């Protein structure tokens, strides 16, 4: 007597690194082809990056304190420094505004980098990508008043990033020529 094993596989939609399972929860995406779904997700990303800097208006009141309906989850107290300020900013409103602007700028640079595929200037877009990421990290680690946030340090880091990106580009391009 032989047993037949019934193998049921859920269909998946694969978009680069993103893999979405086609299920009733994703029924809206089920009728879309890959290109339409990708354009839809890119549109959502553009909308999100456009409004992220306004989250400070939604989450805080005019005094800069978080609204009552915002869940605490322990994060509110965890990000306060020794003087009681959130990550060194005067209040949560300013923190959310600055982080929102930096994140929106970073998302914009990343989008530009991916949209510039095949363009000769594409690798130079990595400079503002890394600098904006550096600024986000400085803000999240509360290092704005440290030497890591000085103009001279940022300038040196920018120069090092530019040199590394240019060297990587030209060395890779030279290796590609020599492989033929």
C-alpha positions, 0 to 999 in steps of 0.5 A: 500500500502506497501513500500519496502525500498531498503537497499544497503550496501557497503561491508567492509573488517575488519582487527582488528581495521582497516576497509576498504570499498570495493569500486572502490577506493580500487579495488586493495584490493578487490581481496585480502583475509584478510591475503594477505591484512594484509601482504601487509599493513605490508609490506608497514609499513616496507618500510615506517619505513625504508625510513622515516629517509631519508625524510630529504634529500627529503624535505630539501636542503643541507643548511638545509632549506625546499625546495621551493615546500614544502608547508608551511601551517603555520607549519614552523613558528609555530615550531620555538623557540624564537631563530628562530630554528625549535624545538631547532634544528639547521635547518629543515634537522637535525630536520627531520633526528632525528625525522625520526630516532626516529619514525622509531625506535618506529615503529620497536619496535611496530612491534616487540611487535606485532610479539612476540605474545605468547612469554614470553619476549613480555611484556619487549618489551614495555620498548623500546616502551615507551622510544622511544615514550618518546623521540619523545614527548621530541623532538616534545615539544622542551624539549631536553634542559630541565630536562625531557631529562637528563640521570638521568630522563630517567633512573628513567622513564625507571626503573619506566616503567620496574617495572610497566610492570613487576608488571602488567605482574605478577599480571595479570598472578597470577590473571589468575592462581587464576581464575581456 
